[in-house]
Amino acid sequence: MKLYFKFSVFIAIQPFLYVATLKINDLTTFEFCLSRLFITLFVAVFQEYKFINMSNINLQCLLGIQCNDFVMIAADQTNSHSIMVMKDDEEKIYKISDKLVMGVVGDSGDTTQFAEYIAKNIQLYKMRNGYELGPTAAANFTRRNLAEYLRSSSPYFVNILMGGYDKENGPELYFMDYLASSIKVPFAAHGFGGYLSLSVMDRYYKKDLTEKEAYEILQKCVQEVHKRLFVSLPNFQVTVVKREGIEVLPVINSSSLK
C-alpha cells in the first residue's frame, strides 16, 4: 500500500513540475519527469525491502550485561519466516574463541554466514600469529567488516552483541548494529524486546553483580518481554564468559520463570 501511495503522489505532482520547469541541466521537461519517476520508484522499492528486513530483525531479541568478573548474553531462540515460526531452539550465540562469544540477530542466512566468517577469520589470525584477538580488537574487526559490506551491493542486516574476557581489561561488552556503529557498554539490548528490557536493566544493574543476580535480571527482562511484546519469544538461551572460559546457563522460558 505504501508503494502504491508513493507512486500515485508522484504521478499527481508531475503536471506541476511540468508547468514550473522548462529545462533543468539541459534535460527537457519530459526527460526530467521520467528520471524523477524512476528515482522515486527505486527509493520506494528499497524502503519497502528495508522495512521488511528490519522488521524481521526487530522481532528478535538480544540482551547483554557486563559486570566486574563476567559478561552474560541472552538471545531468543525463535526462527521465523514470514508469519510462521519455523523452530524455537535456534542457536543465536556463537562461540568465536575460547573467551569470546557473539550474539547475532537478523536474517537467517546473514546471521549464520557473517558469524562463521568472523569466527573463522579470528581463528586464522590466531594460527598465523600465535595468539587470539581480545574483545576490543575483535569488535573493531567485526565493525570494519560490517562497514565495508554496508557500502557494497550485499550488506549484512545483522545486529550484534559481542562479549568476551581480556586478561588485562577484564570482561567487555560491545554493541553493534547493521549500520556498523560500535560502542562499549555496561548493558545493552537489540530488538523490540530491548525497548522493554533497557529500563529493567537500568533499574537493577550494578557493576559488582554476581552471576546469579545478573541471571535474575535477565529473567526479569524476559518476563517483561513475555508479558508485553505482541510476538511470542518463548525461549532465551544464556551464555556467560568469564576468566575460566565460556559457560552455557539454563534456558530462560515460561516454566523457569514460575
C-alpha positions in Angstrom: 0.0 0.0 0.0 2.8 2.4 0.8 4.4 1.8 -2.6 1.2 2.5 -4.5 0.6 5.6 -2.4 4.0 7.0 -3.2 3.6 6.2 -6.9 0.2 7.9 -7.1 1.5 11.0 -5.3 4.4 11.2 -7.7 2.1 11.0 -10.7 -0.2 13.7 -9.2 2.6 16.2 -8.9 4.0 15.8 -12.4 1.8 18.4 -14.0 3.0 21.0 -11.5 6.6 20.0 -12.3 5.8 20.4 -16.0 4.4 23.9 -15.6 7.1 25.1 -13.2 10.0 23.7 -15.1 11.2 24.4 -18.7 14.7 23.0 -18.6 16.9 21.7 -15.8 20.6 20.9 -16.5 19.9 20.7 -20.3 17.3 18.0 -19.8 13.9 18.5 -21.4 10.9 18.6 -19.0 9.8 15.2 -20.2 13.2 13.7 -19.6 13.4 15.3 -16.2 9.9 13.9 -15.2 10.8 10.5 -16.5 14.1 10.4 -14.5 12.2 11.5 -11.4 9.7 8.7 -11.9 12.5 6.0 -12.0 14.3 7.5 -9.0 11.1 7.6 -6.9 10.1 4.0 -7.8 13.7 2.9 -6.9 13.6 4.6 -3.5 10.1 3.3 -2.7 11.0 -0.3 -3.5 14.2 0.0 -1.5 12.3 1.4 1.5 9.8 -1.5 1.3 12.6 -4.0 1.2 14.4 -2.4 4.0 11.2 -2.2 6.1 10.6 -6.0 5.6 14.2 -6.9 6.6 14.4 -4.5 9.6 11.0 -5.6 10.9 12.4 -9.2 11.0 15.5 -8.0 12.9 13.4 -6.1 15.4 11.1 -9.0 16.2 14.2 -10.8 17.6 15.8 -10.0 20.9 19.3 -9.8 22.3 20.2 -8.9 25.9 23.7 -8.4 27.4 25.2 -7.4 30.8 28.8 -6.8 31.7 30.0 -6.9 35.3 33.3 -6.9 37.2 34.0 -10.6 36.6 31.9 -11.8 33.6 29.8 -10.9 30.6 26.4 -12.5 30.2 24.4 -12.6 26.9 20.9 -13.9 26.3 19.2 -14.4 22.9 15.8 -15.6 21.9 15.7 -18.9 20.1 12.8 -18.3 17.7 13.4 -18.7 14.0 10.5 -17.3 11.9 9.8 -17.0 8.2 7.1 -14.6 7.1 4.2 -15.2 9.5 5.3 -18.7 10.5 7.6 -19.9 13.4 9.9 -22.5 11.9 11.7 -23.5 15.2 12.1 -22.4 18.8 15.6 -23.8 19.6 17.7 -21.7 17.2 21.3 -21.0 18.4 22.0 -17.3 18.1 25.0 -17.1 20.3 28.2 -18.1 18.5 31.5 -19.1 20.1 34.2 -17.0 18.4 37.1 -18.1 20.5 37.9 -19.6 24.0 36.8 -16.4 25.8 34.7 -14.6 23.2 31.1 -15.0 22.1 28.9 -13.1 19.7 25.1 -12.9 19.8 23.6 -12.2 16.3 20.1 -11.5 15.2 18.8 -10.8 11.7 18.0 -12.8 8.6 18.9 -16.5 9.0 21.3 -16.5 6.1 23.1 -13.3 7.1 23.5 -14.3 10.8 25.0 -17.7 10.1 27.2 -16.6 7.3 28.5 -13.5 9.0 29.1 -15.2 12.3 31.0 -18.0 10.7 33.0 -15.5 8.6 34.1 -13.6 11.7 34.8 -16.7 13.7 37.0 -18.3 11.0 39.0 -15.2 10.4 39.7 -14.7 14.1 40.9 -18.3 14.3 43.0 -17.7 11.2 44.6 -14.8 12.9 45.4 -17.0 15.9 47.0 -19.6 13.6 49.2 -17.0 11.9 50.2 -15.0 14.9 50.1 -17.5 17.8 47.6 -15.6 20.0 43.9 -14.7 19.9 42.3 -11.3 19.4 40.9 -9.7 22.5 37.3 -8.4 22.7 38.3 -4.9 21.7 40.3 -5.9 18.6 37.6 -8.5 17.6 34.9 -5.8 17.9 36.9 -3.4 15.8 37.5 -6.1 13.2 33.8 -7.0 13.1 32.7 -3.4 12.9 35.1 -2.8 10.0 33.6 -5.8 8.0 30.1 -4.5 8.7 31.0 -1.1 7.4 32.7 -2.5 4.3 29.7 -4.7 3.4 27.3 -1.9 4.1 28.9 0.0 1.3 28.8 -2.9 -1.1 25.9 -4.5 -3.1 25.4 -7.2 -0.5 25.2 -5.7 3.1 24.5 -7.9 6.1 21.3 -7.0 8.0 22.5 -8.1 11.4 22.6 -6.7 14.9 25.3 -7.9 17.3 26.3 -8.1 21.0 29.9 -9.2 21.4 31.2 -10.2 24.8 34.5 -11.5 26.0 37.1 -11.7 28.7 40.5 -10.0 28.3 43.5 -10.7 30.6 44.3 -7.0 31.0 40.9 -5.3 30.7 38.7 -8.0 32.2 35.1 -8.5 30.8 33.9 -6.3 27.9 30.6 -6.0 26.1 30.2 -4.3 22.7 27.0 -3.1 21.0 26.9 -3.2 17.1 24.1 -2.7 14.7 23.5 -3.2 11.0 24.8 0.3 10.2 28.2 -0.6 11.6 28.0 1.5 14.7 30.0 0.1 17.7 30.3 1.1 21.3 31.4 -0.5 24.5 28.5 -0.6 27.0 27.8 -2.0 30.5 24.5 -3.4 29.3 22.6 -3.4 26.0 19.7 -4.9 24.1 18.5 -5.3 20.5 15.0 -5.6 19.0 11.5 -4.6 20.2 12.2 -6.7 23.3 15.1 -4.5 24.1 12.7 -1.5 24.4 11.0 -3.3 27.3 14.2 -4.5 28.9 16.5 -1.5 29.0 14.5 0.1 31.8 14.7 -3.1 33.8 18.5 -3.3 33.3 18.9 0.4 34.2 16.9 -0.1 37.4 18.7 -3.2 38.7 22.2 -3.0 37.1 25.2 -2.8 39.4 28.9 -3.2 38.4 29.5 -5.8 41.2 26.6 -8.1 40.4 27.1 -11.9 40.9 26.3 -14.3 38.2 23.1 -15.4 40.0 22.0 -11.7 40.3 22.7 -11.0 36.6 20.8 -14.1 35.6 17.8 -13.0 37.7 17.9 -9.5 35.9 17.8 -11.3 32.6 14.8 -13.3 33.9 13.0 -10.1 34.8 13.7 -8.8 31.2 12.4 -12.0 29.6 9.3 -11.8 31.9 8.5 -8.3 30.6 9.0 -9.5 27.0 6.6 -12.4 27.5 4.1 -10.1 29.2 4.1 -7.0 26.9 5.5 -7.9 23.5 3.0 -8.9 20.8 5.4 -11.6 19.4 5.9 -14.9 21.1 9.6 -15.4 22.1 9.3 -18.4 24.4 12.9 -19.5 24.9 16.0 -17.5 25.7 19.5 -19.1 25.7 22.0 -17.7 28.1 25.8 -17.7 27.9 28.4 -16.3 30.3 32.0 -15.5 29.6 34.5 -15.2 32.5 38.1 -15.8 33.4 37.7 -19.6 33.3 36.1 -19.5 29.8 32.6 -19.9 28.3 29.7 -21.5 30.2 26.2 -22.2 28.9 23.5 -21.4 31.5 19.9 -22.9 31.7 17.4 -21.6 29.1 15.0 -19.0 30.3 11.4 -19.9 29.4 7.9 -19.6 30.9 8.4 -22.7 33.1 11.7 -21.5 34.6 10.0 -18.1 35.5 7.3 -19.7 37.6 
